[in-house]
Amino acid sequence: MSNDDHGNIKRLGDTSTVVRTDLGGATSGRAEDWVGKARTYYNVPLIKKAHWSWQIVLYFFLGGMAGGSYLVATLAHLFGSRHDQSVIRTGRYVSFVCLLASPVLLIWDLGRPERFLHMLRVFKLRSTMSLGTWGLSTFGLFCVLSAAHQMAHDGVLNWFPLLSRIMKALPIKIIEIVGSFFGMFVASYTGVLLATTAVPLWSRARYILGPLFLTSGLSSALACLSFILSPGRQNQNALDRLERAELIGLMTELGLISSLPSQLGPLARPLFRGRIGLLFSIGTLGAGIELPLLLRLVWKLTRKPMPRLLNASVSLMVLVGGLILRYVWIAAGRVSADDPRATHYYNALERHKTDYEFD
């Protein structure tokens, strides 16, 4: 607390709690400031950390890739050429498979399948969890229709002629346009979900997490499509377009991550220090973004197509980096939730107090 505030405070007995008379007096709940050392309550953390397991990490990753793949397939269908048919086809199938796995992982972590169904009983605009449940379910419908349309054209549904004709007759462009909005929502809402919690690290990054998870989902989707299409010799034109789009995605992702230290301040320590910071710096920043970005830029300057084996390796690095990104944010959030200094510092920042010391 600064010296300028000393005339506006009264100490409550012999405690370290003071009443700020300039903020409403003793009767105002927001008028109490803690001026002692940041501590827990009898060694109990001030807030409860998330006990999510690997299922949620994978759910975050696959959900982002499902939304990204669907968006890429839609854009290729609307604005692409005949050379992009492989991208459209692969994107629809990738989004369908990833989307199928997402609710399974979510229900697995919940422990009881009926809990997922209970969340569909109500719809709350102010609840990120409720919006996410409905968004995931609605996006699943569009994924199924798009994948079924593709299966009909690929002859997979020839055993059921009536169903095949119905799927081929679907207004697929309208379905894809509407479905893409839900796909972007699914890819980004997991970041927003973290930001709506009381965890200092997540909450302070509330303006970055949504765009970061969306961009990472797009980068991972582009890398996945590039990895799958790398063996085919006839896919070179499609691979060139995917590489250009991936460059934009990786640069955007790197820019968002670069803004974190200035936005988070001392709250960014769990993200950039210790074992978690090492994994984030090497796994996501180094091997998952900067190295793939450098390799693709170098090959663009040579005006030569990247060797297929190297292209597949670069795409795999981006995929692993995207998975590590989700794990690191969840792990760093647990550390932040257990740190009482982070909670006090975040609360001070939210009250526009800049003189709180985070030792």
C-alpha positions in Angstrom: 0.0 0.0 0.0 1.4 3.4 -0.9 2.1 6.2 1.6 -0.6 8.4 0.0 -3.2 5.9 1.3 -2.2 6.0 4.9 -4.6 8.8 5.8 -7.5 6.9 4.5 -7.1 3.6 6.4 -8.0 2.4 9.9 -6.7 -0.8 11.3 -9.1 -3.3 12.8 -7.8 -4.0 16.3 -4.4 -5.7 16.3 -5.0 -7.5 13.0 -3.4 -6.9 9.6 -6.8 -6.1 8.1 -7.5 -2.4 7.4 -10.6 -0.5 6.4 -10.2 1.9 3.5 -12.5 4.8 4.3 -12.1 6.2 0.8 -13.6 3.0 -0.7 -16.8 2.9 1.4 -15.9 2.4 5.1 -16.3 -0.7 7.3 -19.7 -1.5 6.0 -18.5 -2.1 2.4 -17.2 -5.6 1.7 -14.8 -4.4 -1.0 -13.3 -1.9 1.4 -11.0 -4.5 3.1 -7.4 -4.8 2.0 -4.9 -7.4 3.1 -1.6 -5.7 3.9 0.2 -8.7 5.4 2.2 -11.3 3.7 0.4 -13.4 1.1 -0.5 -16.7 2.6 -2.9 -19.7 2.5 -5.7 -20.4 4.9 -4.1 -22.9 7.3 -2.1 -24.3 4.4 -5.2 -24.7 2.3 -4.9 -23.0 -1.1 -7.1 -19.9 -1.5 -8.7 -21.3 -4.7 -9.2 -24.8 -5.9 -7.1 -26.0 -8.8 -8.4 -28.0 -11.7 -7.8 -31.8 -11.4 -8.2 -32.5 -15.1 -6.4 -35.5 -16.4 -4.9 -36.3 -19.8 -8.4 -36.8 -21.3 -9.1 -33.1 -21.0 -5.7 -32.2 -22.6 -6.5 -34.4 -25.5 -10.1 -33.2 -25.7 -8.8 -29.6 -25.9 -6.4 -30.6 -28.7 -8.8 -32.7 -30.8 -11.6 -30.1 -30.4 -9.4 -27.4 -31.7 -8.2 -29.6 -34.6 -11.8 -30.6 -35.4 -12.9 -27.0 -35.7 -9.8 -26.0 -37.6 -10.1 -28.9 -40.1 -13.8 -28.1 -40.8 -13.0 -24.4 -41.4 -10.1 -25.3 -43.8 -12.3 -27.7 -45.7 -15.1 -25.2 -46.0 -12.8 -22.4 -47.3 -11.2 -24.8 -49.8 -14.7 -25.8 -51.0 -15.9 -22.2 -51.3 -12.9 -20.5 -52.7 -10.5 -23.2 -53.9 -10.0 -24.9 -57.2 -10.1 -28.5 -58.5 -6.6 -29.0 -57.0 -8.1 -28.6 -53.5 -10.5 -31.7 -53.6 -8.1 -33.7 -51.5 -8.0 -31.0 -48.9 -11.8 -30.8 -48.8 -12.2 -34.6 -48.5 -9.5 -35.0 -45.9 -10.6 -32.0 -43.9 -14.2 -33.3 -43.6 -13.0 -36.7 -42.4 -10.4 -35.3 -40.0 -13.0 -33.0 -38.3 -15.5 -35.9 -38.1 -13.0 -38.3 -36.4 -11.7 -35.7 -34.0 -15.3 -34.6 -33.2 -16.3 -38.2 -32.5 -13.5 -38.6 -30.0 -14.1 -35.2 -28.2 -17.3 -36.1 -26.3 -16.0 -39.5 -25.4 -12.9 -38.0 -23.7 -15.1 -35.4 -22.0 -17.5 -38.0 -20.7 -14.6 -40.2 -19.7 -13.2 -37.4 -17.5 -16.6 -36.6 -16.0 -16.8 -40.2 -14.9 -20.5 -40.6 -15.4 -22.1 -40.3 -18.9 -25.3 -38.8 -17.5 -23.4 -35.7 -16.4 -23.0 -34.7 -20.1 -26.7 -35.3 -20.7 -27.6 -33.2 -17.7 -25.7 -30.3 -19.1 -28.0 -30.4 -22.2 -31.1 -30.0 -20.0 -30.5 -26.3 -19.7 -29.1 -23.5 -21.8 -27.3 -20.6 -20.1 -25.8 -17.8 -22.1 -23.7 -16.7 -19.1 -22.3 -20.2 -18.6 -19.2 -21.1 -20.7 -19.7 -24.8 -19.8 -23.3 -24.7 -21.0 -22.4 -22.9 -24.2 -19.6 -25.3 -24.8 -21.7 -28.4 -24.4 -24.4 -27.1 -26.8 -21.7 -25.8 -29.2 -20.0 -29.1 -29.3 -23.3 -31.0 -29.8 -24.4 -28.6 -32.6 -21.1 -28.7 -34.3 -21.2 -32.5 -34.2 -24.4 -32.4 -36.2 -22.8 -30.4 -39.0 -19.7 -32.6 -38.9 -21.8 -35.7 -39.4 -23.8 -34.2 -42.3 -20.6 -33.0 -44.1 -18.8 -36.4 -43.5 -21.9 -38.3 -44.7 -22.1 -36.1 -47.8 -18.5 -36.9 -48.5 -19.0 -40.6 -47.9 -21.9 -40.6 -50.3 -19.7 -39.1 -53.1 -16.9 -41.6 -52.2 -19.2 -44.6 -52.6 -19.1 -45.6 -48.9 -22.9 -45.4 -48.6 -23.6 -47.4 -51.8 -25.0 -50.2 -49.7 -27.9 -47.9 -48.8 -28.9 -46.3 -52.1 -31.7 -44.1 -50.6 -29.5 -42.7 -47.8 -26.7 -42.1 -50.4 -29.0 -40.1 -52.6 -30.3 -38.0 -49.7 -26.7 -37.2 -48.5 -25.7 -36.2 -52.0 -28.6 -33.8 -52.3 -27.8 -31.9 -49.1 -27.1 -28.1 -49.5 -23.5 -28.7 -48.5 -22.3 -25.2 -48.9 -24.9 -23.8 -46.6 -24.2 -26.5 -44.1 -20.5 -25.8 -44.2 -20.9 -22.0 -43.8 -23.1 -22.4 -40.8 -21.0 -25.3 -39.4 -17.8 -23.3 -39.7 -19.0 -20.7 -37.1 -19.7 -23.5 -34.7 -16.3 -25.0 -35.6 -14.5 -21.8 -34.7 -16.5 -21.6 -31.5 -15.5 -25.2 -30.5 -11.8 -24.4 -31.3 -11.7 -21.3 -29.2 -14.2 -21.9 -26.4 -11.8 -24.1 -24.4 -9.5 -21.1 -24.0 -12.4 -19.0 -23.0 -13.4 -21.7 -20.5 -10.0 -21.4 -18.8 -10.2 -17.6 -18.7 -13.6 -17.6 -16.9 -12.2 -19.4 -13.9 -10.6 -17.7 -10.8 -7.1 -19.1 -11.6 -4.9 -15.9 -11.8 -2.8 -17.1 -14.8 -5.9 -18.1 -16.9 -8.1 -15.2 -15.9 -5.4 -12.5 -16.5 -4.9 -13.9 -20.0 -8.6 -13.8 -20.8 -8.2 -11.6 -23.9 -5.5 -13.9 -25.4 -6.5 -17.5 -24.5 -9.5 -17.6 -26.9 -7.7 -16.3 -30.0 -4.6 -18.4 -29.0 -6.5 -21.7 -28.8 -8.3 -20.9 -32.1 -5.1 -20.0 -33.9 -3.4 -23.1 -32.5 -6.3 -25.3 -33.6 -6.0 -23.9 -37.1 -2.3 -24.4 -37.2 -2.7 -28.0 -35.9 -5.4 -28.7 -38.4 -3.3 -27.4 -41.3 -0.4 -29.4 -40.1 -2.5 -32.6 -39.8 -3.9 -32.2 -43.3 -0.4 -31.5 -44.7 0.9 -34.6 -42.9 -1.8 -36.8 -44.3 -1.4 -35.5 -47.8 2.4 -35.6 -47.9 2.8 -39.1 -49.4 0.6 -38.3 -52.5 2.5 -37.0 -55.5 -0.7 -35.5 -57.0 -1.2 -33.3 -53.9 1.7 -30.9 -54.4 -0.6 -27.9 -55.3 -2.7 -28.5 -52.3 0.4 -28.8 -50.1 1.7 -25.5 -51.3 -1.6 -23.8 -50.3 -1.6 -25.5 -46.9 2.0 -24.5 -46.3 1.2 -20.8 -47.0 -1.8 -20.9 -44.7 0.3 -22.7 -42.0 2.9 -19.9 -42.2 0.2 -17.3 -41.4 -1.2 -19.4 -38.6 2.2 -20.0 -37.0 3.2 -16.4 -37.2 -0.1 -15.3 -35.6 0.3 -17.9 -32.9 3.8 -16.7 -32.2 2.6 -13.1 -32.0 -0.1 -14.0 -29.4 2.4 -15.9 -27.3 4.9 -13.0 -27.5 2.3 -10.7 -25.9 1.9 -12.9 -22.8 4.8 -11.6 -20.7 3.6 -8.0 -20.9 0.0 -8.9 -20.3 0.6 -11.4 -17.4 3.7 -9.8 -15.7 4.8 -11.9 -12.7 1.7 -14.2 -13.2 3.5 -15.7 -16.2 6.2 -17.4 -14.1 4.6 -20.9 -14.1 4.4 -20.7 -17.9 8.0 -19.8 -18.5 9.9 -21.1 -15.6 10.7 -24.6 -14.2 9.9 -27.8 -15.9 6.7 -26.5 -17.3 8.5 -23.5 -18.7 11.2 -25.7 -20.2 8.6 -27.9 -21.9 6.7 -24.8 -23.2 9.9 -23.1 -24.5 11.3 -26.2 -26.2 8.2 -28.2 -27.1 5.8 -25.5 -28.2 7.8 -22.4 -28.9 11.0 -23.9 -30.3 10.1 -27.2 -31.9 6.4 -26.5 -32.5 6.4 -23.0 -33.9 9.8 -21.3 -34.4 11.7 -24.2 -36.1 8.8 -25.2 -38.4 8.3 -21.5 -39.3 12.0 -21.1 -40.1 12.1 -24.3 -42.2 9.1 -23.4 -44.2 10.3 -19.8 -44.8 13.8 -21.1 -45.9 12.2 -23.4 -48.5 9.9 -20.7 -49.7 12.9 -18.5 -50.4 14.5 -21.3 -52.4 11.4 -21.5 -54.6 11.5 -25.3 -54.4 8.9 -27.6 -52.9 9.8 -29.0 -49.5 10.8 -32.7 -49.6 7.9 -34.8 -48.6 9.6 -36.5 -45.7 10.7 -33.1 -44.3 7.2 -31.7 -44.8 5.7 -34.6 -42.9 8.3 -34.1 -40.1 7.6 -30.4 -39.9 3.9 -31.0 -39.7 4.4 -33.6 -37.0 6.4 -31.1 -35.0 3.5 -28.5 -35.2 1.0 -31.2 -34.1 3.1 -32.2 -31.0 3.7 -28.5 -30.2 -0.1 -27.9 -30.3 -0.7 -30.8 -27.9 2.0 -29.5 -25.5 0.5 -26.1 -25.6 -2.8 -27.4 -24.1 -1.0 -29.5 -21.5 1.3 -26.6 -20.4 -1.6 -24.2 -19.9 -3.5 -26.6 -17.7 -0.3 -27.6 -15.7 0.7 -23.9 -15.3 -2.8 -23.1 -14.2 -2.5 -25.6 -11.4 0.7 -24.0 -10.2 -0.9 -20.6 -10.3 -3.9 -21.7 -8.3 -1.7 -23.1 -5.6 0.3 -19.9 -5.2 -1.4 -17.4 -2.8 0.9 -14.6 -4.0 -0.5 -15.0 -7.5 -4.1 -14.7 -6.1 -3.4 -11.6 -4.1 -1.4 -10.0 -6.9 -4.2 -10.7 -9.4 -6.9 -9.3 -7.1 -4.8 -6.2 -6.6 -4.4 -5.8 -10.4 -8.2 -6.1 -10.9 -8.7 -3.4 -8.3 -6.3 -1.2 -10.3 -3.7 -1.3 -7.6 -0.2 -1.4 -9.1 1.9 -1.1 -5.9 1.4 -4.7 -4.7 4.8 -6.5 -4.6 5.1 -10.0 -6.0 8.3 -11.4 -4.5 
